[in-house]
Each structure stands twice: as structure tokens, then as C-alpha cells.
Amino acid sequence: MKVQSNLFSPVLIAACVVVMLSFAIRSSYGVFQIPIAADLSWLRSEFSLAIAIQNLAWGIATPFFGAIAERFGDRKAILLGIVLYAAGLVLSGLSITPLGHQLIEIIVGCGIAGTGFGVILGVVGRAAQPEHRSLALGIATAAGSAGQVVGPPVAQWLLQQMHWSQVFFVFGAVILLAVAALPFLKTNYVATKAELAETMGQILLRAVKDPSYGMIFVGFFSCGFQLGFITAHFPAFVTEMCASISPDSLLASIGVGTTSALGAFSIALIGVFNIIGTISAGALGKHFTKKYLLAGIYAGRTVIAAWFIIVPMTPTTVIIFSVVMGTLWLATVPLTSGLVAHLFGLKYMATLYGLVFFSHQLGSFMGVWLGGTLYDQFGSYAVVWWVGVGTGLLSVLIHLPIREKRAELVPA
């Protein structure tokens, strides 16, 4: 098995560029909630459903892009994702009806799938040395967080300069910059004889029959539920709940002078601390049992989410929540993808992780959609917030019985 000789290889750097651009745009969607609703008189649930459909399409398309990458090459799969992403963003800027926007988000979701973790982590996993793989996966995941740091504030600033539709056009041009990274996304990984002995159909059947794979699949649902809901609704949640509270002098000194700015800043702050948390999780995955690390991350999320909804919301509690949740935000990704690679090998990692990621995006769909639907029904996000707390507790419990031991390969 041949791999890149160092950690910070051109492959890892190029992969980080692609996923950073992809996530910078994707994470900014929550900032569009209020401007689009105000301009087009949409209900909160209508734009929420568009984002939810985007997340579901992302999840459904991810294993297919993984299969495309493994059959035709990583770079072709990523290029297809870039083209679809750019086309979907331009069409989003032209759409003025809820149904039209919701259908277009299917294209955007497929674009994110081609430029997101499913394909990118497969490339990184095959390029990294075994002793560096967990950390490399953490660094690539953290690049998505770096995009999240930049995306929402830039979107907020652009919305102050131009119409929301024009911002989508700008983002469509930005994602095309990822094409420059494609020449470097070439690995020299050669599958082992044992991996070559199994076809994709055989390893998929083995994974489906493995209870541990099923538990990973179910456990990843709550990660998507929490992330999808917070990304799509937290800026609006903060804007409305803190409307009667003036941001303190500290926030004002860094340019956060309004509650809408505080909402965008909170998403960016989550991204900042997620860089630390994700890289740390990747490093810890080399030395500790991944299932216990995952259970601990979900437990931390559950506690901080319950605390945040119980205490009165202030700019200070928003910052505290953003820091703690940010540290745990995508820390599950390098551990979950690393666990899939450990159990089933690297040859079909993109497809197998893509199937697990579908559960994540199914949760994301539910979090985004329920957030908008229950908000329109009750005028509050409290109910869906507590649902997220409950799913987090489920993930804590379901990760504990996982058997972190690779099964014997089945010969062809």
C-alpha cells in the first residue's frame, strides 16, 4: 500500500481548499432566512424546507458521488460537484417562488455532495500514512470549519451591499475557484490484496449485516439534526430572542452592534472553535477508542444544548454556547469516517462513509424542516431544540456497544 510520505501533502492542502470553499457557502444559508422572507413574503417554513431539501439531497447524493469517485476517479467526481454547485447557486438567485427554490436546492445539495466530506475524506484517507490518517481527516474536516468562519459574516456583509439574489451569483463564481485545486487531488494509493478480494457489493452486504455499522449509521443522525437546525435557524433565533437586548460593549468593539450581526457572528464563532475541536478529535483518535470519544462528544453537546435553552438568552450565553458547541461541532466527522475506514478498509471508504453520511443528512433535513414548521406553528424554536437534546442522548447510548474491531474480509 503506497501513501503520501508526509502529513501536509499537496493532496491534503488541495482537499482543504475545496471543502473550505464548499462549506463557506453552505454554512451561510441561515443568514438568508430573514432577508428572503421579508423580500418575498415567504413563511419561515418555506425557506427552511428549501434548506432541508438541500441537506437531504446532499445526503442521498453523497454515496453516489463516492461510487463515482471509486469508479471514474476522485477528480471527475469533484469537478461534477463543482459544476452542479455553481449552477444551483445561480438558479437560486433567479428563483422567486418557494417551490422553485426548493427544487433548485436539489442541485445545490448534489453539488455539496461532490465537494464535501464524502469524496474529500476518501481522498485524504487514501493519501495519508496510517499513523497520520486520523489527524489528516481531522485537518480536512477543520477546513470546512474555516469556511464556516468566513461564510456567514461575508454573506451578512454582502447582503448589506446588494440584493440577496446577487449574493447567490457571487457565491456561484466563488465555488468555481475550487477547480484550481483539482490537479493536486491525485493519490498513489494501491489497494491491498485483501481489499481487492472483495467487490463493492460484497463489502456493502458485509457492512449492512454488521451491527456496529448500523449503530454508527443511527448515531450520526443526531449530529446532522443538531448541525442542520443550528446552521439554518440559529442566526434568526438569536436575532429574535435578543432583539430587546443591546449587545455589550465587548461585542460592539469587534463590530457586532446588532442582534442580526450577533447571529452571524455566533455561526462564525462556532466555526473558529470547531477548527480546534476537530483537529484535536483527529489527534485523539490515534490514541483512544473512537467510540468512547464519540459518545463523549455527543454527551457534551447534549449538556450544553440543555443548558442554553434553560437559562435566559443573552449575548453572553450565545457566546458561551457557540464556543462550547463549536469545539464539538464537526469533531464527530474524523472519528466517524476513521471508524468506518478502520472497520472496512479504504478501497470503498467514500461509498461506505457516504451511506453513513446519509443518516447525518436525514437528521439535518429533519432539524431544518422541523425548525421552520414548528416555529410557524408555535412561534418558538423551543420544542425542536429539546428534540435535538433527545437525539443527542440517543447517540451517546448507541455508540457504547460498537465493536471497534475489524472483521475478516470475505474472499471473492
N, C-alpha and C positions, 0 to 999 in steps of 0.2 A: 504494500500500500504506500503510494507516494503522496506526500503532502508538502505544503509550503514550509520552508525551513525556519521562518521566524513568525512571531505573532503579528506584528504590524506589516503585513504583506500588502502589495498593491490590491489584491483581491479584497481584503478586509476594508481598506480605505475606500475603494470604489463602492463596495456594498454599503458602507456607511453613508456615502453621498446620496445614493439612490433612495435609501429608506428615510433619510433626513428630509429630503425634498418631498417625498410622498406623505410623510406624517405631518410636515409643516402645514400642508394644505388641508389634509383630512381633519386635523385637530382644531382647525379654525371654524368649522361649520357651526358650532354652538353660538358664535358671535353674530351669525346672520339671523338668528331666531327673531329677535325683536325688529330689526330693520325691514326684513321681508314681510313679516306680519303687519307692520304698520303701513308699509307702502301698498301692499296688495290686499289688505283686509282679510288675511288668512287667519284661521284658528291656529292656536299653538299646536294642536294635534296634527294639522295638515303638513306643516313643515317637519314636525317630528317624525311623521310617517315616512317622509322622503328620506330623512337621515337613517331611519330604521331599515328601510328597504336597501339603502346603500350598504349598511352593515351586513344585512343578510346576504345580499349579492356577493359581497366581499368574501363571506364565509363559504358560500356554495362554490364560488369560482376558485378558491384557493387550492383545493386538492386537484382540480383540473389543470391549473397552471403548474402545479407540482409535477403532474404527469407529463405535461407538455415539455417542461424543462428536462425531465429524465429521458424523454423520447427524442426530442429535437434539439436540445441544448438550452442551457440557462439563459444565454443572452437573447435568443429568439423569443423566449417566454417573457423576459423583462421588457424587450422592445415592444411586443404586443401590448403589454400592460401600459407602457408609457403613452402609446398612441391612443388607446381607449380612454385613459385618464384625461388626456388633453381634450379629446373630442367631447367627453362628457361634461367637462368644466365649461367649455364654450357653449354647448347646448343648454347648460344650466343657466347661463347668463341670458339666454334668449327666451327661456320659458317663463310664462306669467300665470299659468294655471297650476293648481295643486297636483292634478293627475299627471299633467305633462312633466312637472318637476320630479314627481315620484317615479315615473317610468325612466326618465333620464338618469336617475341615481343608480339604476341597474348597471348602466355603462360605467359610471364613476366607480361603483363598487368592484366591477371586474378589473378596472384599471388599478385600483389599490391592491387587489389580489396579485396582480402581476408585478407590482413594485414593492410589495410588503414582505412580511416575515416569512410566509410560506416558502417562496422561492429563494429569497435572500439568505435566510438562515441555512437552507440546504447548501447553498454555495459556500458560505462561511464554514459550515461544519465539515465539508469535504476538503476545504483548503487548509484548515488548521491542524497542527500536530495534536495527537490525542491528549497530551498533558496540558495543552493550551485551549482545548476546544471549548470548555465551559466558559472560560474567561472571554474568548473571542466571540462567542454567542452573546455574552453579556454586553460587550462593547458595541456589537452591531445593533442590539436592542436599544442600548442607550442612545445611539444615533437617532432613533425615532423620537426619543425624548428631547434631544437637541432641537429637532424640528418643531416639537410641541412648544418649546420655549419661545421660538421665533414666530411661529404661525399666527396664534391668536392676537398678539399685540400688533403685528404687521397688518392683519386683517382689520383690526379695530381702527388703526391709523388710516388705512386705505378707505374705509367706509366714511371717514370724516372728510376725505378729499374727493370722492367720486361716488357715483351710484353703485349700489350693490351688484348690479349686473356687470358693470365694468371690472369690478374686483375679480369676478369669476374669469373674465377674459385674461386679466393679468396672471392669475394662477394657472390658466391653461398654458401660457407661454413659459411660466416658471418650471412646470414639470417636464417640459421638453429639454431642459438643461441636463436632465439625467442621462440623456443619450450619450453625453461626453464620457460617462463612466463605463459604458459597455465594453470597450476594447480591453479593459483591465479585468473583467469578470470571467476569467478563464482559469480553471484549476487543472492540476495534473493528477488528480485522484484516480486511482485504479482500484476497482472493487476486488476484494479478496475472493479466493476460490469458493469459500463457504457462502459468501453473498451471491456470487454468480450462480450457485447451485439452486437458488430459489427464483421463481418468476414473480412478477408483481402480484398475480392472482394468488399464489401460494402464501406470500407474506401478508397480504391483506386478509386472507382467511385466517391465518395464524393470529394476527392482531385482533380480529373481531372475536375470536374464541378465547382470547387471553383476558381474564377478569381485571388484571391490572390496567390494561389498555382501556377497558370500559370505565374504570374508575377515574383514570386521567381525563377521559372524554367528559364525564359528568362533572368532575371537579372544575374544569376550565369554564363551565357555563357561568358561574358566578363572577369570574374575572371579567368576562365580557359584559355581563349585566351591569356591574358597578362602573366599569370604564365607559361603556356606551352612554349610560344615564348621565354621568357626571360631565363627560365631554360635551354632550348635546344640551344639557339643561342647567348646569351649574352656573354659567355666566348670567343667565336670566334669573335663576334662583337667587343669586347674590344681589343682583340689581334690584329686585323687588323687595326682598326681605330687609335689605339695608337702606332702603330708599329714604327712611326718616332719620338716618344716622349719618352724620358728617364724618368722612374719613379723617383719621387723626393726622397730626402734623407730620409724623414719620412717613406715612403713605403719600401725603401731599408733597413732601420734599423729594420724592422719587418720581413725581409726575402722576400719581394716582389720586386725582382730585375728584372723581365722580364714582358712583357705585357701578356704573357700566364699565368703567376702566378697571375697577376692583375685580369685577367678574372675569375680564380678560386676563388681568394680572394673575389671578388665582390659578388659571389653567397653565399659564406660563411658569408659575412658581412650582406647580406640580411637576412640570417637565424638568425644571432645574434639579430638583431633589431626586427625581427619578433617575437621572444620569448617575448620581452617586449610588442609589439603591440597586439599580440594575447591574452595574459593574461589580458592586460588592456581592450581589447574589451569584453572579457568574463565577467570581473568585471562590466563594464559599462552596459552590457546587463541586469543586475539585476535591475538597477535603471532607465534606459532610454528606450524610444521606439526603438525597434530594427531596424525598417525600416528606421528611420532617421539616426541612426548610420551607417547603411549600405550605405545609399545614401552619407553620408559624407565621408566614406572610398573610395567609387568609385570616388567621386569628387576630393579627394586628389590624387589618382592615376592618374587621367586624367591630372591634372595640372602638376605634377612632370614629367610625361612622355612627355608632350608637351614641357616643359622647356628643358628637356635633349636633345631632338632631334633638338631644335632650336639653342642652344648655342654650340660653338665649343667643341668637346670632348677632355678632358684632364684627367689625373689620378685624379685630384681634383673633377671634375664633376662626374666621375664614382663613387667616394666615396660618394659624396653628394646624388646622385641618389640612391645608394644602401642602404644608411641609411634611407632615407625617404620612398622608396618603401618597404624596409624591415619592417618598422613599420606598413605598411598597407597590407603586403603580404598575410597572411592567417587570418587576423583579421576578414574576412568575414565568415569564417567557423563556429566558435562557435555561431555567431549571426544567420546565416542561418539555421544551424541544430537546434539551440534553438527555432527559429521561427517555424520551422516545428513541433517540439515537442509540442510547445505551442498551435498551431492550431489544431493538430490531435492526440495528446497523445503519449505515449511512447511504447505501445504494438507493433506497426508496424513502429516505428520510423526508423529502419535500412532500411526497404524497401522504405518508402516514401522519406527519405533523399537520398537513393541510386538513385531514379529516378531523383531527382533534380540534384544530382551529375553527372548524365549522361549528362545533359546540360553543366555542367562545363567541362567535359572531351571532349564533342563535340567541345567546344570552344578551348580547349587545342589542339585537333587534328588539327583544322584549323590554330591555331597560329604556331604550329611547322611545319606543312606541307607548309603553305604559306610562312613562313620564308625561308625555303630551296628553294622552287620553284621560288619565286620572286628574291631571291639572285642570283640564277643561270641565271635568265633572265636579271636582271638589274645590277648585280654586287654590289648591295647595299641592306640594310635592311630598307631603309627609308620608302618605300611605306607601308610595313606591319606594321611598327611602328605606322604610322598615322592611319591605320585601327584599331589598338589597342586603340588609343586615342578615336576614334569614338565610339567603343563598350563600352568604359568606360563611356562616356557621356550618352549613351543609358541606361546603368544600373542605373545611377543617377536618371534619369527621371522615369524609370519604377518602382522603389521601392517606390516612394512617394505615389501612390494611394492604396498601400496594406492596407487591413483592418486587423489590428492586434488584432482580436477578435475571440476567439474560437467558432465555430458553434456548435449547439446542435447535439449530437450523434443520429444516426438513429438506432432504435431498430432492432434486428434481426427478 
